[in-house]
Amino acid sequence: MNVLFVCLGNICRSPTAHAVFRQQAAQAGLSVNVESAGTSASHKGEAPDPRSIKAASAYSFKGLRSRPVLDQDFNEYDLILAMDKQNLADLQRRCPADQQHKVKLLMSYHPDFAKVPEVPDPYYGGPRGFDFVLQLIEVACQHLIIELKQRQ
């Protein structure tokens, strides 16, 4: 199973999801390849935002660098999870018709999806925003793992 997490710049939300899911999946005994990318290439090559790393200090961000979504990602990944509706729309525009079923919102796995359908961008806010993002991502990833284990 190959999973790609996507946000705008790939320095806050998607690397946090990458780090969280990678660790949770390993702890659950799931064999997955996890990556993250951005719909924008504006931060290409940059490390994750230090505020994300601080908020998610229980997780390893080792080796994570921002990269843009590539056309071949739609073929290589089994699941492409956007952090918000704008990034979902950007992915759906680029995604070939036969691969559209792979593209979803990460929050669609969260039990409060009806109330909180998106992982908000914490970039221009304070530390509480990064903490909230982590909480949303942790729960969504836990439920994603439950679903993936049921498919095995």
DSSP file (Angstrom, degrees, kcal/mol; ACC not computed):
  #  RESIDUE AA STRUCTURE BP1 BP2  ACC     N-H-->O    O-->H-N    N-H-->O    O-->H-N    TCO  KAPPA ALPHA  PHI   PSI    X-CA   Y-CA   Z-CA
    1    1 A M              0   0    0      0, 0.0    32,-2.6     0, 0.0     2,-0.5   0.000 360.0 360.0 360.0 128.4    0.0    0.0    0.0
    2    2 A N  E     -a   33   0A   0     30,-0.2    76,-2.0    74,-0.1    77,-1.6  -0.964 360.0-171.9-115.1 123.0    1.4    3.4   -1.0
    3    3 A V  E     -ab  34  79A   0     30,-3.0    32,-2.2    -2,-0.5     2,-0.5  -0.959   5.9-167.6-122.3 131.0   -0.1    6.5    0.6
    4    4 A L  E     -ab  35  80A   0     75,-2.8    77,-3.1    -2,-0.4     2,-0.4  -0.976   6.6-157.0-119.4 125.2    0.6   10.1   -0.3
    5    5 A F  E     -ab  36  81A   0     30,-2.2    32,-2.4    -2,-0.5     2,-0.4  -0.850  16.7-165.9-100.2 136.7   -0.5   13.0    1.9
    6    6 A V  E     +ab  37  82A   0     75,-2.8    77,-2.0    -2,-0.4    78,-0.3  -0.979  21.0 150.4-133.6 132.1   -0.9   16.4    0.2
    7    7 A C  E     -a   38   0A   0     30,-1.6    32,-2.1    -2,-0.4    33,-0.3  -0.646  57.6 -83.0-132.6-162.8   -1.2   20.0    1.3
    8    8 A L  S    S+     0   0    0     30,-0.3    32,-2.6    -2,-0.2    34,-0.2   0.990 116.8   8.9 -73.1 -61.3   -0.2   23.3   -0.4
    9    9 A G  S    S-     0   0    0     29,-0.2    29,-0.2    30,-0.2    34,-0.2   0.560  88.7-128.9-101.6  -9.3    3.5   23.7    0.4
   10   10 A N  S    S+     0   0    0     27,-0.3    28,-0.1    56,-0.1    26,-0.1   0.873  83.3  98.1  61.4  40.3    4.3   20.4    1.9
   11   11 A I  S    S+     0   0    0     37,-0.1    38,-3.3    55,-0.1    41,-0.2   0.515  88.6  17.4-127.2 -13.9    5.9   21.9    5.0
   12   12 A C  S  > S+     0   0    0     36,-0.2     4,-1.4    40,-0.1     5,-0.1   0.646 125.7  21.2-118.7 -77.4    3.2   21.8    7.7
   13   13 A R  H  > S+     0   0    0      2,-0.2     4,-2.6     1,-0.2     5,-0.2   0.945 122.0  45.4 -71.0 -52.0    0.2   19.6    7.4
   14   14 A S  H  > S+     0   0    0      1,-0.2     4,-2.5     2,-0.2    -1,-0.2   0.882 113.7  48.6 -67.9 -36.8    1.2   16.9    4.9
   15   15 A P  H  > S+     0   0    0      0, 0.0     4,-2.7     0, 0.0    -1,-0.2   0.866 111.1  52.4 -68.2 -30.1    4.7   16.2    6.5
   16   16 A T  H  X S+     0   0    0     -4,-1.4     4,-2.7     2,-0.2     5,-0.2   0.944 111.7  45.3 -64.5 -46.1    2.9   16.0    9.9
   17   17 A A  H  X S+     0   0    0     -4,-2.6     4,-2.9     2,-0.2     5,-0.3   0.897 112.0  53.5 -62.0 -39.7    0.5   13.5    8.4
   18   18 A H  H  X S+     0   0    0     -4,-2.5     4,-2.2    -5,-0.2    -2,-0.2   0.946 113.0  42.2 -58.3 -51.4    3.5   11.7    6.8
   19   19 A A  H  X S+     0   0    0     -4,-2.7     4,-1.8     2,-0.2    41,-0.3   0.912 117.9  45.8 -65.3 -44.3    5.3   11.4   10.2
   20   20 A V  H  X S+     0   0    0     -4,-2.7     4,-2.9    -5,-0.2     5,-0.2   0.952 116.0  43.9 -65.2 -51.1    2.3   10.5   12.2
   21   21 A F  H  X S+     0   0    0     -4,-2.9     4,-3.0    -5,-0.2     5,-0.3   0.895 110.3  55.8 -64.9 -39.9    1.0    7.9    9.7
   22   22 A R  H  X S+     0   0    0     -4,-2.2     4,-1.8    -5,-0.3    -1,-0.2   0.929 114.4  39.7 -57.5 -46.4    4.4    6.3    9.2
   23   23 A Q  H  X S+     0   0    0     -4,-1.8     4,-2.4     2,-0.2    -2,-0.2   0.925 116.8  48.2 -71.3 -44.9    4.8    5.8   12.9
   24   24 A Q  H  X S+     0   0    0     -4,-2.9     4,-1.7     1,-0.2    -2,-0.2   0.905 112.3  49.8 -63.2 -40.4    1.2    4.7   13.6
   25   25 A A  H  <>S+     0   0    0     -4,-3.0     5,-2.7    -5,-0.2     4,-0.5   0.912 110.7  49.5 -64.9 -42.2    1.3    2.2   10.6
   26   26 A A  H ><5S+     0   0    0     -4,-1.8     3,-1.1    -5,-0.3    -2,-0.2   0.919 111.0  49.5 -62.2 -43.4    4.6    0.7   11.8
   27   27 A Q  H 3<5S+     0   0    0     -4,-2.4    -1,-0.2     1,-0.3    -2,-0.2   0.820 110.9  50.5 -64.9 -30.2    3.2    0.3   15.3
   28   28 A A  T 3<5S-     0   0    0     -4,-1.7    -1,-0.3    -5,-0.2    -2,-0.2   0.488 116.0-115.8 -85.8  -3.3    0.1   -1.4   13.8
   29   29 A G  T < 5 +     0   0    0     -3,-1.1     2,-0.4    -4,-0.5    -3,-0.2   0.716  62.6 151.3  76.9  20.9    2.2   -3.8   11.8
   30   30 A L      < -     0   0    0     -5,-2.7     2,-1.0    -6,-0.2    -1,-0.3  -0.693  44.3-137.7 -86.7 136.5    1.0   -2.4    8.4
   31   31 A S        +     0   0    0     -2,-0.4     2,-0.3     2,-0.0    -5,-0.0  -0.822  45.7 148.6 -92.7 102.6    3.4   -2.5    5.5
   32   32 A V        -     0   0    0     -2,-1.0     2,-0.6   -10,-0.1   -30,-0.2  -0.965  46.5-138.5-136.5 151.1    3.0    0.8    3.8
   33   33 A N  E     -a    2   0A   0    -32,-2.6   -30,-3.0    -2,-0.3     2,-0.4  -0.962  30.9-165.5-104.3 122.5    5.1    3.3    1.8
   34   34 A V  E     +a    3   0A   0     -2,-0.6     2,-0.3   -32,-0.2   -30,-0.2  -0.918  16.0 158.3-117.2 135.1    4.3    6.8    3.0
   35   35 A E  E     -a    4   0A   0    -32,-2.2   -30,-2.2    -2,-0.4     2,-0.3  -0.907  21.5-149.0-141.5 169.7    5.2   10.1    1.3
   36   36 A S  E     +a    5   0A   0     -2,-0.3     2,-0.3   -32,-0.2   -30,-0.2  -0.980  17.7 168.2-141.3 155.4    4.0   13.7    1.3
   37   37 A A  E     -a    6   0A   0    -32,-2.4   -30,-1.6    -2,-0.3     2,-0.3  -0.948  24.8-121.4-156.1 170.6    3.9   16.4   -1.3
   38   38 A G  E     -ac   7  68A   0     29,-2.2    31,-2.6    -2,-0.3   -30,-0.3  -0.917  14.9-136.4-122.7 149.4    2.5   19.8   -2.1
   39   39 A T  S    S+     0   0    0    -32,-2.1     2,-0.3    -2,-0.3   -31,-0.2   0.673  98.8  56.2 -73.7 -15.7    0.3   21.1   -4.9
   40   40 A S  S    S-     0   0    0    -32,-2.6     3,-0.3   -33,-0.3    -2,-0.1  -0.871  70.9-152.0-112.0 148.9    2.7   24.0   -5.0
   41   41 A A    >   +     0   0    0     -2,-0.3     3,-1.7     1,-0.2   -32,-0.1   0.190  64.8 113.6-100.2  15.9    6.4   23.8   -5.6
   42   42 A S  T 3  S+     0   0    0      1,-0.3    -1,-0.2   -34,-0.2   -33,-0.1   0.687  83.7  35.5 -65.8 -19.2    7.1   27.0   -3.6
   43   43 A H  T >  S+     0   0    0     -3,-0.3     3,-2.7   -34,-0.2    23,-0.3   0.123  82.3 162.0-117.8  19.6    8.9   25.2   -0.8
   44   44 A K  T <  S+     0   0    0     -3,-1.7    23,-0.2     1,-0.3     3,-0.1  -0.116  70.8   9.1 -48.2 127.3   10.6   22.5   -2.9
   45   45 A G  T 3  S+     0   0    0     21,-3.2    -1,-0.3     1,-0.3     2,-0.1   0.293  97.5 130.4  86.9  -9.5   13.5   20.9   -1.0
   46   46 A E    <   -     0   0    0     -3,-2.7    20,-3.2    19,-0.1    -1,-0.3  -0.435  58.6-116.8 -79.3 151.9   12.7   22.6    2.4
   47   47 A A        -     0   0    0     18,-0.2    18,-0.2     1,-0.2    -1,-0.1  -0.374  48.3 -77.5 -74.7 162.2   12.5   20.8    5.7
   48   48 A P        -     0   0    0      0, 0.0   -36,-0.2     0, 0.0    -1,-0.2  -0.234  62.4 -82.8 -58.5 153.0    9.2   20.7    7.5
   49   49 A D    >>  -     0   0    0    -38,-3.3     4,-1.9     1,-0.1     3,-0.9  -0.340  34.9-129.6 -57.6 131.7    8.2   23.9    9.4
   50   50 A P  H 3> S+     0   0    0      0, 0.0     4,-2.3     0, 0.0    -1,-0.1   0.797 108.4  59.4 -56.6 -28.8    9.9   23.9   12.9
   51   51 A R  H 3> S+     0   0    0      2,-0.2     4,-2.2     1,-0.2     5,-0.2   0.859 104.9  48.8 -69.5 -34.3    6.5   24.6   14.5
   52   52 A S  H <> S+     0   0    0     -3,-0.9     4,-2.2   -41,-0.2    -1,-0.2   0.919 111.5  49.4 -67.1 -43.8    5.1   21.4   13.0
   53   53 A I  H  < S+     0   0    0     -4,-1.9     6,-0.2     1,-0.2    -2,-0.2   0.897 112.3  48.3 -62.3 -40.9    8.1   19.5   14.3
   54   54 A K  H >< S+     0   0    0     -4,-2.3     3,-1.2     1,-0.2    -1,-0.2   0.932 112.3  47.6 -65.9 -46.2    7.7   21.0   17.8
   55   55 A A  H 3< S+     0   0    0     -4,-2.2     3,-0.2     1,-0.3    -2,-0.2   0.866 120.2  38.9 -63.7 -36.0    3.9   20.3   17.9
   56   56 A A  T >< S+     0   0    0     -4,-2.2     3,-2.3     1,-0.2    -1,-0.3  -0.260  72.8 142.9-108.2  44.1    4.5   16.7   16.8
   57   57 A S  T <   +     0   0    0     -3,-1.2    -1,-0.2     1,-0.3    -2,-0.1   0.656  63.5  67.8 -63.5 -16.0    7.7   16.1   18.8
   58   58 A A  T 3  S+     0   0    0     -3,-0.2     2,-0.3    -4,-0.1    -1,-0.3   0.510  97.3  67.0 -79.0  -3.2    6.7   12.5   19.5
   59   59 A Y  S <  S-     0   0    0     -3,-2.3     2,-0.5    -6,-0.2   -39,-0.1  -0.838  84.6-117.0-119.7 154.0    7.1   11.7   15.8
   60   60 A S        +     0   0    0    -41,-0.3   -37,-0.1    -2,-0.3   -38,-0.1  -0.789  22.1 179.4 -93.9 127.5   10.2   11.6   13.5
   61   61 A F    >   +     0   0    0     -2,-0.5     3,-2.1    -4,-0.1    -1,-0.1   0.182  34.5 146.4-102.9  12.4   10.4   14.0   10.6
   62   62 A K  T 3   +     0   0    0      1,-0.3     3,-0.1   -43,-0.0    -2,-0.1  -0.242  68.9   8.6 -56.1 131.4   13.8   12.6    9.6
   63   63 A G  T 3  S+     0   0    0      1,-0.2     2,-0.4     0, 0.0    -1,-0.3   0.408  91.4 137.3  81.8  -2.1   14.4   12.6    5.9
   64   64 A L    <   +     0   0    0     -3,-2.1     2,-0.3   -29,-0.0    -1,-0.2  -0.661  21.4 165.3 -85.4 130.3   11.3   14.7    5.1
   65   65 A R        -     0   0    0     -2,-0.4   -18,-0.2   -18,-0.2   -29,-0.2  -0.991  40.9 -99.7-139.5 143.9   11.7   17.4    2.5
   66   66 A S        +     0   0    0    -20,-3.2   -21,-3.2   -23,-0.3   -56,-0.1  -0.357  46.0 166.4 -65.3 139.9    9.1   19.3    0.5
   67   67 A R        -     0   0    0    -23,-0.2   -29,-2.2   -22,-0.1     2,-0.1  -0.983  33.4-110.6-147.9 153.3    8.4   18.2   -3.0
   68   68 A P  B     -c   38   0A   0      0, 0.0   -29,-0.2     0, 0.0     2,-0.2  -0.467  41.6 -92.9 -80.9 157.7    5.6   19.0   -5.4
   69   69 A V        -     0   0    0    -31,-2.6     2,-0.3    -2,-0.1   -32,-0.0  -0.496  45.8-149.4 -63.3 135.3    3.0   16.5   -6.5
   70   70 A L    >>  -     0   0    0     -2,-0.2     3,-1.5     1,-0.1     4,-0.5  -0.796  21.6-118.0-109.6 153.0    4.2   14.7   -9.7
   71   71 A D  T >4 S+     0   0    0     -2,-0.3     3,-1.1     1,-0.3     4,-0.3   0.866 114.7  57.7 -56.8 -37.2    2.0   13.4  -12.5
   72   72 A Q  T >> S+     0   0    0      1,-0.2     4,-2.3     2,-0.2     3,-1.0   0.680  87.2  78.4 -70.5 -15.4    3.4    9.9  -11.9
   73   73 A D  H <> S+     0   0    0     -3,-1.5     4,-2.2     1,-0.2    -1,-0.2   0.853  84.8  62.3 -59.4 -33.0    2.1   10.0   -8.3
   74   74 A F  H << S+     0   0    0     -3,-1.1    -1,-0.2    -4,-0.5    -2,-0.2   0.788 112.3  36.1 -66.1 -26.0   -1.4    9.3   -9.5
   75   75 A N  H <4 S+     0   0    0     -3,-1.0    -1,-0.2    -4,-0.3    -2,-0.2   0.809 118.1  50.0 -90.1 -35.4   -0.2    5.9  -10.8
   76   76 A E  H  < S+     0   0    0     -4,-2.3     2,-0.4     2,-0.0    -2,-0.2   0.757 100.6  68.4 -79.4 -25.8    2.2    5.1   -8.0
   77   77 A Y     <  -     0   0    0     -4,-2.2   -74,-0.2    -5,-0.2     3,-0.1  -0.773  57.4-159.9-104.3 142.0    0.0    5.8   -5.0
   78   78 A D  S    S+     0   0    0    -76,-2.0     2,-0.4    -2,-0.4   -75,-0.2   0.732  87.1  25.7 -83.7 -25.5   -3.0    3.7   -3.9
   79   79 A L  E     -b    3   0A   0    -77,-1.6   -75,-2.8     2,-0.0     2,-0.5  -0.987  62.4-169.9-144.5 127.1   -4.4    6.5   -1.8
   80   80 A I  E     -bd   4 103A   0     22,-2.8    24,-2.4    -2,-0.4     2,-0.6  -0.957  14.3-165.2-122.6 110.8   -3.8   10.3   -2.2
   81   81 A L  E     -bd   5 104A   0    -77,-3.1   -75,-2.8    -2,-0.5    24,-0.2  -0.861   2.9-157.1-110.9 113.4   -5.1   12.2    0.8
   82   82 A A  E     -bd   6 105A   0     22,-3.1    24,-2.9    -2,-0.6    25,-0.4  -0.554  14.0-142.7 -85.3 149.1   -5.6   16.0    0.6
   83   83 A M  S    S+     0   0    0    -77,-2.0    36,-3.3    -2,-0.2     2,-0.3   0.750  79.8  11.3 -82.5 -25.4   -5.6   18.1    3.7
   84   84 A D  S  > S-     0   0    0    -78,-0.3     4,-2.1    34,-0.2     5,-0.1  -0.920  80.3 -99.0-148.9 172.6   -8.3   20.5    2.5
   85   85 A K  H  > S+     0   0    0     -2,-0.3     4,-2.6     1,-0.2     5,-0.2   0.833 116.5  54.9 -67.6 -34.0  -10.9   21.1   -0.2
   86   86 A Q  H  > S+     0   0    0      2,-0.2     4,-2.3     1,-0.2    -1,-0.2   0.935 111.7  43.7 -66.2 -44.7   -8.8   23.4   -2.3
   87   87 A N  H  > S+     0   0    0      2,-0.2     4,-2.4     1,-0.2    -2,-0.2   0.861 112.2  54.4 -67.7 -34.1   -5.9   20.9   -2.5
   88   88 A L  H  X S+     0   0    0     -4,-2.1     4,-2.8     2,-0.2    -2,-0.2   0.940 109.4  47.3 -60.9 -47.0   -8.4   18.2   -3.2
   89   89 A A  H  X S+     0   0    0     -4,-2.6     4,-2.1     1,-0.2    -2,-0.2   0.900 111.3  51.1 -62.5 -41.0   -9.8   20.2   -6.1
   90   90 A D  H  X S+     0   0    0     -4,-2.3     4,-1.4     2,-0.2    -1,-0.2   0.913 112.7  46.3 -62.5 -42.5   -6.3   20.8   -7.5
   91   91 A L  H  X S+     0   0    0     -4,-2.4     4,-2.1     1,-0.2    -2,-0.2   0.921 110.7  52.0 -65.5 -43.9   -5.5   17.1   -7.3
   92   92 A Q  H  < S+     0   0    0     -4,-2.8    -1,-0.2     1,-0.2    -2,-0.2   0.860 106.7  54.2 -62.9 -35.3   -8.8   16.1   -8.9
   93   93 A R  H  < S+     0   0    0     -4,-2.1    -1,-0.2     1,-0.2    -2,-0.2   0.875 116.5  37.8 -63.9 -37.0   -8.1   18.6  -11.8
   94   94 A R  H  < S+     0   0    0     -4,-1.4    -2,-0.2    -3,-0.2    -1,-0.2   0.722  96.2  98.4 -86.4 -23.5   -4.7   16.9  -12.4
   95   95 A C  S  < S-     0   0    0     -4,-2.1     5,-0.1    -5,-0.1   -24,-0.0  -0.452  79.0-114.4 -75.4 132.5   -5.6   13.3  -11.8
   96   96 A P    >>  -     0   0    0      0, 0.0     3,-2.1     0, 0.0     4,-0.6  -0.307  29.8-113.2 -59.4 148.7   -6.4   11.0  -14.7
   97   97 A A  G >4 S+     0   0    0      1,-0.3     3,-0.9     2,-0.2     4,-0.3   0.840 115.6  55.3 -54.7 -38.4  -10.1    9.9  -14.8
   98   98 A D  G 34 S+     0   0    0      1,-0.2    -1,-0.3     2,-0.1     3,-0.1   0.525 110.6  45.9 -77.4  -2.9   -9.2    6.3  -14.1
   99   99 A Q  G X4 S+     0   0    0     -3,-2.1     3,-2.0     1,-0.1     4,-0.4   0.387  78.7 102.3-114.4  -0.3   -7.3    7.3  -10.9
  100  100 A Q  G X<  +     0   0    0     -3,-0.9     3,-1.5    -4,-0.6    -2,-0.1   0.790  69.6  69.5 -57.3 -31.0   -9.8    9.7   -9.4
  101  101 A H  G 3  S+     0   0    0     -4,-0.3    -1,-0.3     1,-0.3    -2,-0.1   0.682  92.9  60.0 -62.9 -17.0  -11.0    7.0   -6.9
  102  102 A K  G <  S+     0   0    0     -3,-2.0   -22,-2.8   -23,-0.1     2,-0.5   0.687  86.5  87.3 -82.4 -19.6   -7.7    7.3   -5.1
  103  103 A V  E <   +d   80   0A   0     -3,-1.5     2,-0.3    -4,-0.4   -22,-0.2  -0.733  54.2 140.4 -95.1 120.7   -8.0   11.0   -4.3
  104  104 A K  E     -d   81   0A   0    -24,-2.4   -22,-3.1    -2,-0.5     2,-0.4  -0.894  53.8 -91.4-145.6 170.5   -9.8   11.9   -1.0
  105  105 A L  E >   -d   82   0A   0     -2,-0.3     3,-1.5   -24,-0.2     4,-0.2  -0.769  28.3-137.2 -84.6 135.6   -9.8   14.2    2.0
  106  106 A L  G >  S+     0   0    0    -24,-2.9     3,-2.0    -2,-0.4     4,-0.2   0.900 104.1  62.5 -56.4 -39.9   -7.8   12.9    4.9
  107  107 A M  G >  S+     0   0    0    -25,-0.4     3,-1.6    10,-0.3    -1,-0.3   0.628  79.6  82.4 -66.5 -11.4  -10.6   14.1    7.2
  108  108 A S  G <  S+     0   0    0     -3,-1.5    -1,-0.3     1,-0.3    -2,-0.2   0.686  92.1  52.1 -64.7 -14.3  -13.0   11.7    5.5
  109  109 A Y  G <  S+     0   0    0     -3,-2.0    -1,-0.3    -4,-0.2    -2,-0.2   0.507  90.6  96.9 -94.0  -7.5  -11.5    9.1    7.9
  110  110 A H  S X  S-     0   0    0     -3,-1.6     3,-1.7    -4,-0.2     4,-0.2  -0.639  76.9-132.9 -85.7 137.6  -12.1   11.3   11.0
  111  111 A P  T 3  S+     0   0    0      0, 0.0     3,-0.3     0, 0.0    -1,-0.1   0.750 107.7  51.9 -62.1 -22.6  -15.2   10.6   13.0
  112  112 A D  T >> S+     0   0    0      1,-0.2     4,-3.1     4,-0.1     3,-1.0   0.056  71.0 125.1 -99.3  25.0  -16.0   14.4   13.1
  113  113 A F  T <4  +     0   0    0     -3,-1.7    -1,-0.2     1,-0.3    -5,-0.1   0.848  68.7  56.9 -53.2 -39.4  -15.7   14.8    9.3
  114  114 A A  T 34 S+     0   0    0     -3,-0.3    -1,-0.3     1,-0.2    -2,-0.1   0.852 117.6  34.1 -62.6 -33.9  -19.2   16.3    9.1
  115  115 A K  T <4 S+     0   0    0     -3,-1.0    -2,-0.2     1,-0.2    -1,-0.2   0.821 133.2  26.9 -88.9 -35.3  -18.2   19.1   11.5
  116  116 A V     <  +     0   0    0     -4,-3.1    -1,-0.2    -9,-0.1    -2,-0.1  -0.769  65.1 165.5-131.4  84.7  -14.5   19.4   10.5
  117  117 A P        +     0   0    0      0, 0.0   -10,-0.3     0, 0.0     2,-0.3   0.621  62.3  46.6 -79.9 -10.7  -14.1   18.4    6.9
  118  118 A E  S    S-     0   0    0    -11,-0.1   -34,-0.2   -12,-0.1   -35,-0.1  -0.925  75.2-124.2-131.8 153.4  -10.6   19.9    6.5
  119  119 A V        -     0   0    0    -36,-3.3  -106,-0.1    -2,-0.3    14,-0.1  -0.882  45.5-130.1 -88.6 112.1   -7.3   20.1    8.2
  120  120 A P        -     0   0    0      0, 0.0   -36,-0.0     0, 0.0    13,-0.0  -0.277  17.0-107.6 -68.9 151.0   -6.8   23.9    8.5
  121  121 A D        -     0   0    0      1,-0.1     3,-0.3  -109,-0.0     9,-0.1  -0.672  31.2-173.5 -78.2 117.1   -3.6   25.5    7.4
  122  122 A P    >   +     0   0    0      0, 0.0     3,-2.1     0, 0.0     8,-0.2   0.474  53.3 106.8 -88.8  -0.6   -1.7   26.6   10.6
  123  123 A Y  T 3  S+     0   0    0      1,-0.3   -72,-0.1     6,-0.1     7,-0.0   0.820  84.1  36.6 -52.5 -44.2    1.1   28.4    8.7
  124  124 A Y  T 3  S+     0   0    0     -3,-0.3    -1,-0.3     5,-0.0     2,-0.1   0.336 111.7  71.7 -94.9   8.2    0.0   32.0    9.5
  125  125 A G  S <  S-     0   0    0     -3,-2.1     0, 0.0     1,-0.2     0, 0.0  -0.308  83.3 -88.9-108.6-166.7   -1.3   31.3   13.0
  126  126 A G    >>  -     0   0    0     -2,-0.1     3,-1.1     1,-0.0     4,-0.9  -0.207  52.8 -76.6 -96.5-171.7    0.3   30.5   16.4
  127  127 A P  H 3> S+     0   0    0      0, 0.0     4,-2.1     0, 0.0     3,-0.2   0.786 122.1  66.0 -60.0 -31.1    1.3   27.2   18.1
  128  128 A R  H 3> S+     0   0    0      1,-0.2     4,-2.4     2,-0.2     5,-0.2   0.861  97.5  55.7 -62.1 -34.1   -2.3   26.3   19.0
  129  129 A G  H <> S+     0   0    0     -3,-1.1     4,-2.3     2,-0.2    -1,-0.2   0.896 107.4  48.1 -63.8 -40.1   -3.1   25.9   15.3
  130  130 A F  H  X S+     0   0    0     -4,-0.9     4,-2.1     2,-0.2    -2,-0.2   0.871 111.1  51.0 -68.2 -37.1   -0.3   23.4   14.9
  131  131 A D  H  X S+     0   0    0     -4,-2.1     4,-2.2     2,-0.2    -2,-0.2   0.906 110.7  48.8 -64.7 -41.8   -1.5   21.5   18.0
  132  132 A F  H  X S+     0   0    0     -4,-2.4     4,-2.4     2,-0.2    -2,-0.2   0.914 109.6  52.0 -64.4 -43.5   -5.0   21.4   16.6
  133  133 A V  H  X S+     0   0    0     -4,-2.3     4,-2.6     1,-0.2     5,-0.2   0.925 109.3  50.4 -57.8 -45.8   -3.7   20.1   13.2
  134  134 A L  H  X S+     0   0    0     -4,-2.1     4,-2.9     1,-0.2     5,-0.2   0.926 109.1  51.0 -59.9 -45.4   -1.8   17.4   15.0
  135  135 A Q  H  X S+     0   0    0     -4,-2.2     4,-1.9     1,-0.2     5,-0.2   0.923 112.3  46.2 -59.5 -45.2   -4.9   16.3   17.0
  136  136 A L  H  X S+     0   0    0     -4,-2.4     4,-2.5     1,-0.2    -1,-0.2   0.934 114.5  47.5 -62.0 -46.4   -7.0   16.1   13.8
  137  137 A I  H  X S+     0   0    0     -4,-2.6     4,-2.8     1,-0.2     5,-0.2   0.902 108.9  53.7 -64.7 -42.9   -4.3   14.2   11.9
  138  138 A E  H  X S+     0   0    0     -4,-2.9     4,-2.0    -5,-0.2    -1,-0.2   0.933 113.4  42.1 -59.2 -46.4   -3.6   11.7   14.7
  139  139 A V  H  X S+     0   0    0     -4,-1.9     4,-2.1    -5,-0.2     5,-0.2   0.929 115.0  49.7 -68.5 -44.7   -7.3   10.7   14.9
  140  140 A A  H  X S+     0   0    0     -4,-2.5     4,-2.2     1,-0.2    -2,-0.2   0.913 112.2  48.6 -60.4 -42.3   -7.8   10.6   11.1
  141  141 A C  H  X S+     0   0    0     -4,-2.8     4,-2.5     2,-0.2    -1,-0.2   0.879 107.7  54.9 -66.7 -37.6   -4.7    8.4   10.7
  142  142 A Q  H  X S+     0   0    0     -4,-2.0     4,-1.9    -5,-0.2    -1,-0.2   0.920 111.8  44.1 -59.8 -42.9   -5.9    6.0   13.5
  143  143 A H  H  X S+     0   0    0     -4,-2.1     4,-2.1     2,-0.2    -2,-0.2   0.842 110.4  54.7 -73.6 -32.9   -9.2    5.5   11.7
  144  144 A L  H  X S+     0   0    0     -4,-2.2     4,-2.7    -5,-0.2    -2,-0.2   0.921 108.2  50.1 -62.2 -43.5   -7.4    5.2    8.3
  145  145 A I  H  X S+     0   0    0     -4,-2.5     4,-2.7     2,-0.2     5,-0.2   0.906 107.4  53.5 -62.6 -41.9   -5.3    2.4    9.8
  146  146 A I  H  X S+     0   0    0     -4,-1.9     4,-1.7     1,-0.2    -1,-0.2   0.936 111.6  46.1 -57.6 -45.9   -8.3    0.6   11.1
  147  147 A E  H  X S+     0   0    0     -4,-2.1     4,-1.3     1,-0.2    -2,-0.2   0.917 112.4  49.4 -63.7 -43.6   -9.9    0.7    7.6
  148  148 A L  H  X S+     0   0    0     -4,-2.7     4,-0.8     1,-0.2    -1,-0.2   0.882 109.5  51.6 -65.0 -37.6   -6.7   -0.5    6.0
  149  149 A K  H >< S+     0   0    0     -4,-2.7     3,-0.5     1,-0.2    -1,-0.2   0.857 106.5  54.8 -66.9 -34.0   -6.3   -3.4    8.5
  150  150 A Q  H 3< S+     0   0    0     -4,-1.7    -1,-0.2     1,-0.2    -2,-0.2   0.800 104.1  55.7 -68.5 -27.6   -9.9   -4.4    7.7
  151  151 A R  H 3<        0   0    0     -4,-1.3    -1,-0.2     1,-0.2    -2,-0.2   0.710 360.0 360.0 -75.0 -20.8   -9.0   -4.6    4.0
  152  152 A Q    <<        0   0    0     -4,-0.8    -1,-0.2    -3,-0.5    -2,-0.1   0.504 360.0 360.0 -68.5 360.0   -6.1   -7.0    4.6
